[in-house]
Amino acid sequence: MVVKYTKDFIKDSGKLKTGQQEKLKVRLHLFGQDQFNPVLNNHALKGKYLGYRSINVTGDLRVIFWKNNDEVIFAAIDSHSNLYS
């Protein structure tokens, strides 16, 4: 699996608090081991994010990504309310 990050994802993940950044690293590592680990709550999205998937980083922090064959592209990271409003 090839993992890529959009410029927006990189920029926004750099703005996270230190604790959130550490949690993100742990969750991305877990994702690399098992994309459907129950802790991640990996699920398909609807509406404007149709075709994308989401995983949980913390109770409110979400990562949105899409898969293209053997590639995973992490597109966005933000709070649930900011992403889905």
Secondary structure as GFF3:
##gff-version 3
##sequence-region A 1 85
A	DSSP	beta_strand	2	5	.	.	.	ID=ss1
A	DSSP	alpha_helix	7	14	.	.	.	ID=ss2
A	DSSP	alpha_helix	18	33	.	.	.	ID=ss3
A	DSSP	three_ten_helix	38	40	.	.	.	ID=ss4
A	DSSP	beta_strand	43	44	.	.	.	ID=ss5
A	DSSP	three_ten_helix	47	49	.	.	.	ID=ss6
A	DSSP	beta_strand	53	56	.	.	.	ID=ss7
A	DSSP	beta_strand	61	68	.	.	.	ID=ss8
A	DSSP	beta_strand	71	79	.	.	.	ID=ss9
A	DSSP	alpha_helix	80	83	.	.	.	ID=ss10
###
